[in-house]
Amino acid sequence: MKHINIAIIEDDAIVQESLRDFFEVLPHMECLLISASVEGFLKDQKRLKKTPDIVLLDINLLGMSGIKGIPLILNEWPNTDIIMLTTFEDADSIFKALCAGACSYLSKKTPLKKIQEAIEVVYDGGSYMSPSIARKIVNRYAPKRNKKSILTPRQTEIVAGIVAGKSYKMIADDLFVSLDTVRSHIKNIYKTLEINCKAELIKKSYDNEL
């Protein structure tokens, strides 16, 4: 059975307690550290004997914001995935977090079981968005009617899946194609758009440049 190590950066004591109590009863998840700020987290992490697989990160924190803290956390743990867990659902915060390196974005309204599901999806290599967040991303992605897309219809479908937080396998299943076909399309999309990563792709969709 997989074992997922988790760290939490959250300054609300009630949210901290709720998450801690929830993870304590899950045999395949372990909460290694809870900090109230990015600064405190970067200091406290030095005593950890294990590396977190997932960090749940709030945005509105005392001191440094969660978004500004993302690069610092990834500098310490480049293989750790960051899931934003926040009350901020505006498009600007969403895309700033994703472009900074977060792989998923959850509203604090998300039920605990859905947070567990998100962690498991991310651990398995996917991304996860709360439905309301995914809708905002898709709405931002929607091309203007008078603008011709530089991507093919199939590539556009794949990009829509990516910005909605779906894994490559989920996209392949939705489109009834193989995983290799999706990867090939993504390679061509990156080449066409002259980009190198998913964050750049999401930003281009946000800026209506597709």
Summary of the structure (lengths in Angstrom):
residues: 210
radius of gyration: 17.5
end to end distance: 41.1
largest distance: 55.7
contacts: 650
relative contact order: 0.11
helix: 52%
strand: 13%
